[in-house]
Every structure is written in C-alpha cells, then in structure tokens.
Amino acid sequence: MTNNQSTDLLFEISHPGRRCHRLPECDVPAREGLVPKDSLADAPPPLPELGEIDLIRHFVNLSKRNMSIDTNFYPLGSCTMKYNPKRHERMAALPGLANLHPLQSDESCQGMLAMLWSMQNILAEIAGLDAVSLQPAAGAQGELTALLVAEAYYRDRKEHARKRVLIPDSAHGTNPASAAIAGFDTVSIKSTDKGLVDLADLRSKLDEKTAVFMITNPNTIGLFESQIGEITKLIHDAGGLVYLDGANMNAIVGVTRPGDFGADMMHYNVHKTFTGPHGAGGPGSGPIAVRANLAPFLPTPIVVKSPSAPTPLPQGARGEWYALDFNRPKTIGRVRSFFGNVGILLRGYCYIRTLGARGLREMTENAVLNANYLLALVQHALDVPNGNRCMHEFVASAARLKRSKRISAMEIAKRLLDFGYHAPTIYFPLVVPEALMIEPTETESKETLDAFAATLLKIIDEDADFLRDAPHTTPISRPNETRAFKEPILRWKA
Ligand SMILES: *Cc1c(COP(=O)(O)O)cnc(C)c1O
C-alpha cells in the first residue's frame, strides 16, 4: 500500500463514507472491510479483565504519583514550567477545533487556518523577524529545521565552504546535536569567567567557513549577553548567520526582540514560553522565525491569506480566505506531518491573545522579578558564580558544599523531592560545577518562593549521610539511571 493510500484509509476510518479531499491522487472509494484481511488479528489481544473500579484505582493511584505543575512547585531550570491555564484546555477542546481532521479541505477549516495565520504573524512580530514556519514539533526540531534552511540558503548562494556552526560551551546539548544532524561541523566557543561569550575566542574562530553562530540569549546561566550587538556584527561581517535558541524567551518577550539585536533566525518553545503543558518528552511545538532572505527556504506548507478567494464566499466565511501554500520552489520540504502540533499552537495562541502586548511584557518582568527574589533569598548559602542578578533563572553551585560537607547538587535535588518540590535542573550548564539551575517562572506566588527557599536552606544544613539516602518518601529512591535508560521496564507487571 502506498503512503497516500494508507492516509486515505485512515481518513475513511475516521470519516466513514467520505472521501479525502486534500490528496487528489488518493481516489480510493469508501468500502467495507477497510483493513486488509491479512492485517487483521485472529483473536482479541490478551488484555487483563478488570472491573471498572479496579481500573479507576489503578490509574488514579498512578496519577497521584505524578509530579506536575498542577500539583507541585517545579523550578526546573531552562524548561519554563509555568502554570498551564485551564481556559486554554477548554478552548483547545472546543468541538469545532478538536474534531477537525488534518485531511479536511481548506474550505472546511477556515477558522483553524485563520488562527494559524494569525499565530505566524504574532510570532514574527515578537521575534522582530519576517516569516514563520509553525511546523517543528519541539525546540530541538526547530533548531534542526532552521539549520537546514541555512544550509539551503548557502547552497542557493553557492557558498559551499560554509560548513561550520559555532556554539558557546554553555549551550544546550540539542544545539550541537542539531548542527551535526544538519550536516555541519561544530566548533565550541569558550565562555568568560563571567559566564558570557568569550569574544576573543569567537573572533579567532570566524572565517569563510563560518555558517551559523547559535546563541542562547539570555544564556543558560541566566545572563543576558550584553555584547550581543557586537557579537551579531562580528558574525555578519564574517558572512555568517546568527541563530537564536529561543528557549529563554520568557526573560525577554515584549522587552527586546531577537531580530532587533541581530538574530537572523530563531525557534520558540511554545510549550515553555507560551504555556503549552509539557514534560515527559512532549507534546511540544517549536516554530521558527527567519529574516526575509531566508523565507523562501522555509518548510511547506505556509498558511497564506489567499488572493484567490472563491466567489461567492462559502457560507460562514468572513470575507477573508486562508489557504495552505505548497508552491515554494526553494523550500526544504516538510519537516512534520500536516500543520505542526496544532493543539499546542492553539493553547499558545489563546495565551498570547489573552495577555496582549502589555500582558506579555508584564509576564516577562514578573519572571525576572521572581527569579531575582529567589536568588536573593538563597545567595548567602549557595554560591551563584555569575553575579548577584539574573534574568528569568539562575545557576547556583554546590561545589563549596561538596568540598566542605560532601553534599553534591544531586543530594540537594533528591532531598527536595521529600518536601514535595520538583528538583531544579542539575549538572547543566556544564560550565558550572555542581550546577543547580533554578527557574521559578512568573506564575509562582511570594509564599511559594519563600517556602521553597526556606526548605533549600534547611536541606543544606542537614546531615550529609541522611542526604545521601534521600529521597526517603518516594515510591522508589535512587534508581540506577544508566541501567534504567539502557534496560527500561515499560510494563506495569512482567
Ligand atoms: C528546552 C531547550 C531546548 C530544546 O527544546 P525542546 O522543545 O525541549 O526540544 C533547547 N535549548 C534550550 C536552552 C532549552 O532549554
């Protein structure tokens, strides 16, 4: 069976008796027995037979073991675990949105296309850039997509020597991984002892092979790269492009724009900055924004306001007509099925439209305020190597505690679980020894921050042996993480 036939089958299963309109070549009529006989199982699968009450107890008890932003403070640095407002869930569940099928015709999903079109424009505006692709399903996929766009751009300009992507040593691991997958060589750029890009090192590594400089700003240490203007000028003078890893947009939305400080392309993490519920690997949405000179290479389709609206407009259409534009000769092609992770884009759209421009700026200011407040509460007990001010997060180090009391970042993180807190990100960024990366986000109250700081200070004073056995209250204590990764047990009962 071809791919088109199988998408067609899926469509017919979910829409009995109807035809797929989007793919003209898949003209298989609806029929009985959609699944081929040789693909059918002979007998029902051996599922456990349980009463409803047993099933409910099983899942409710499992859910009670979950730690989530709805149940616990979750200062997981870099991940922006902010509250996911319930009104977004209600909007995303509206039948007119939730029941749409991705293979429906453009005519029958104008509302959704209008939302996606508007989201493209809003994200371009916040970025200070010109064009957006909503397709990438995570920040990491956004990185890869943008680097493929850069590769296509240089190929188009016949600048075949530009094969190097420069990345600061404080960067998230996805940056070098994306560059390698996109076929580039990676070059690491040192940080200064202040935690910023080392300009001398950067200068010495720029040449005609430079393709892209990937920068996270504010960086993963929670500091704004104050030399960003000079950095982007250096890259542009060398003929390179600047990529902004937008995972830390929560610190700058509405205050400054990546395009204004010289970025040529960036990704958003809608699940971080714009409240998509996330964790455990999904679901994500990582749209990218680029300057006009890179726009022809973006993935297809892009949502466009169509010049060729049908006349008369179909019933319910409001005088505007939206369509999917596949006709982009220089495109790198698709990077994800259909239109991207529409459910998360919808939630982000709802958030942005609810707050408006001023509200988004206030969000940013409160995120930065909360992080600085927490920093001030713990600074005397935990070293914060790179200054007494931060953006939306800060990185503390347990290195001194490790030397004096043999308490590592791991011990502090594990013990926090006993008090009902999710642990901060630990041992990242790599440039800070015994790192504890703490990001409270703007949605936490002063009471929560006070209580967390008090707990952190109390833990630091506890007996080191007691801490090494922590956590003491969770269903499992310290799994062998390497083994859990290499030999995962994914079943409830063997
Ligand atoms: C989260 C994050 C990423 C990757 O984003 P995903 O959406 O998890 O793929 C990249 N860079 C930084 C700094 C991040 O915090």
The ligand as an SDF file (V2000), in Angstrom:
LIG
                    3D

 15 15  0  0  0  0  0  0  0  0999 V2000
   14.3730   23.1760   26.1480 C   0  0  0  0  0  0  0  0  0  0  0  0
   15.5600   23.7040   25.4550 C   0  0  0  0  0  0  0  0  0  0  0  0
   15.8680   23.3220   24.1340 C   0  0  0  0  0  0  0  0  0  0  0  0
   15.1570   22.2190   23.3950 C   0  0  0  0  0  0  0  0  0  0  0  0
   13.7930   22.4290   23.2910 O   0  0  0  0  0  0  0  0  0  0  0  0
   12.7740   21.1970   23.2210 P   0  0  0  0  0  0  0  0  0  0  0  0
   11.4780   21.8730   22.9690 O   0  0  0  0  0  0  0  0  0  0  0  0
   12.8610   20.5030   24.5340 O   0  0  0  0  0  0  0  0  0  0  0  0
   13.2080   20.3260   22.1000 O   0  0  0  0  0  0  0  0  0  0  0  0
   16.9510   23.9230   23.5240 C   0  0  0  0  0  0  0  0  0  0  0  0
   17.6910   24.8400   24.1560 N   0  0  0  0  0  0  0  0  0  0  0  0
   17.4350   25.2180   25.4360 C   0  0  0  0  0  0  0  0  0  0  0  0
   18.3000   26.2490   26.0900 C   0  0  0  0  0  0  0  0  0  0  0  0
   16.3610   24.6450   26.1270 C   0  0  0  0  0  0  0  0  0  0  0  0
   16.1180   24.9940   27.3870 O   0  0  0  0  0  0  0  0  0  0  0  0
  1  2  1  0
  2  3  1  0
  2 14  2  0
  3  4  1  0
  3 10  2  0
  4  5  1  0
  5  6  1  0
  6  7  2  0
  6  8  1  0
  6  9  1  0
 10 11  1  0
 11 12  2  0
 12 13  1  0
 12 14  1  0
 14 15  1  0
M  END
$$$$
